[in-house]
Amino acid sequence: MLRLITFVLSMSVAASFAPPTTTTTTTTTTNRLNTQLAAEKTAIIAGATGYIGKSCVREAVRQGYKTYALVRDPQKLETKEGQVSFAPFFEGAEIVKCDVTNEADLQKVFADITADRQKIDAIVSCLASRSGIKKDAYLIDYQATLNCLEAGRAVGAGHFVLLSAFCVKNPWLQFQQAKLKFEAALQEQTDMTWSIVRPTAFFKSVSGQLEVIQSGAPYVAFGDGEVTRCNPIAESDLATYLLDCVTDKTRHQRIINLGGPDEPLTMKMQGEMLFKATGMEPNFAFAPVWIFDVVINTLQFLADITGSEKLENAAETGRIGKYYAVEDMLTTDPSEKYGTITLQEHYNRIAKEGQEYDPYTTMFSRNRIRKDGNTKLVEAKESAMVE
Ligand SMILES: NC(=O)c1ccc[n+]([C@@H]2O[C@H](COP(=O)([O-])OP(=O)(O)OC[C@H]3O[C@@H](n4cnc5c(N)ncnc54)[C@H](OP(=O)(O)O)[C@@H]3O)[C@@H](O)[C@H]2O)c1
């Protein structure tokens, strides 16, 4: 039971908010065109150290942008772990130390870049609060993202691409409200053109049980394992889509829901795919969805009588978990499906190579795991990420 409750809470974070994939982005004709259009232009990536942000940095460089990666703590990139996690993504980009929560700092950075480059053509925001709790969400998903927009408007920047989330269309969580508030501010202004991309789910959010099943424990699915369906998208595919929004005018002034190439996948199907990738016999445990209500209601009750912010936040984390246990993250319209990398391909790769530990999700692996089972950090060159 204790394991189940821990799992419920950890799923909460996983679902909304994991490791880079060593995937190859297929270069389409459109991409080649966009690459030519982007040559010599300037792009700023905010939230550059995030799961999608770092893929965007790599994609912007690949498309020929002079790319500036905004980073709050550049020292994080210098450690051995930082080298492994970021070096393959940041090659060719300028790393700029910047506190996005400090409007003046951001304004200065944008003014300096504009002075050097004459114009900022694209700002791509992949900023997101790490916890999803109300205070962080309004600080980052709303205010810091707004700071980026205002700094861009002040220097006459061109196009703003917002990485949002599919789930905001049915918003009963605090972080979704914060995201919607920024989406509204972006749409209201007319100085910069914009694209809002709302992805369904990332591969990291449906990969957290790899190490669990490898340890011999069952795959835990909610309800009968068929309560929800999703079509997650690979981070490299999503990064290509986000950067292409800058040059593809048909994506301007639009809110776009976006999922990956898979057909609808239930949790049970995801489990079966993971067992297939690991070559293990399927072994499932089914957790009732009401377990979330027990955890949430208990935490909320305690929060209300004690006034504890910690307990209030824990209850919100529980609500985040429940949200993804009961809501589909699915696009079926062909115009809302994108990319070439399927979830099975991703599972096959991480089952062989391991995946990077992500403290903000249910990625249980401590480090990328080598084929021989040695859990020491893999050298950066061994984990070279693509192409
Ligand atoms: N997970 C999913 O399945 C899923 C699906 C659809 C949409 N989304 C949405 O996609 C977005 C991005 O997700 P992600 O997983 O790529 O994000 P992430 O890995 O959590 O990265 C968040 C980025 O924001 C930065 N950041 C957070 N707090 C900050 C602070 N206080 N000051 C400065 N920078 C801060 C982080 O910097 P540090 O590295 O310095 O912390 C990092 O660069 C989120 O809005 C999420 O809702 C997620």
The ligand as a Gaussian input file, in Angstrom:
#p B3LYP/6-31G(d) Opt

LIG

0 1
 N        5.595000      16.231000     -19.415000
 C        4.684000      16.130000     -20.368000
 O        4.269000      15.010000     -20.748000
 C        4.118000      17.355000     -21.002000
 C        3.155000      17.213000     -21.994000
 C        2.668000      18.355000     -22.626000
 C        3.142000      19.612000     -22.265000
 N        4.055000      19.718000     -21.287000
 C        4.526000      21.081000     -20.956000
 O        5.825000      21.301000     -21.526000
 C        6.477000      22.327000     -20.794000
 C        7.978000      22.076000     -20.644000
 O        8.203000      20.834000     -20.111000
 P        9.659000      20.254000     -19.905000
 O        9.433000      18.887000     -19.376000
 O       10.551000      20.443000     -21.084000
 O       10.185000      21.246000     -18.740000
 P       11.353000      21.002000     -17.727000
 O       12.265000      19.883000     -18.167000
 O       10.771000      20.926000     -16.383000
 O       12.202000      22.380000     -17.888000
 C       11.741000      23.566000     -17.342000
 C       12.679000      24.696000     -17.738000
 O       12.242000      25.893000     -17.058000
 C       13.329000      26.375000     -16.253000
 N       12.877000      26.900000     -14.961000
 C       12.046000      26.316000     -14.086000
 N       11.943000      27.053000     -12.967000
 C       12.745000      28.130000     -13.145000
 C       13.095000      29.247000     -12.330000
 N       12.564000      29.412000     -11.117000
 N       13.964000      30.155000     -12.819000
 C       14.493000      29.986000     -14.040000
 N       14.230000      28.944000     -14.871000
 C       13.360000      28.029000     -14.417000
 C       14.216000      25.184000     -15.977000
 O       15.513000      25.635000     -15.638000
 P       16.457000      24.755000     -14.634000
 O       17.006000      23.613000     -15.473000
 O       17.486000      25.717000     -14.220000
 O       15.571000      24.258000     -13.533000
 C       14.138000      24.450000     -17.319000
 O       15.007000      25.046000     -18.253000
 C        5.685000      22.473000     -19.515000
 O        4.975000      23.652000     -19.663000
 C        4.732000      21.299000     -19.490000
 O        3.509000      21.621000     -18.875000
 C        4.562000      18.629000     -20.648000

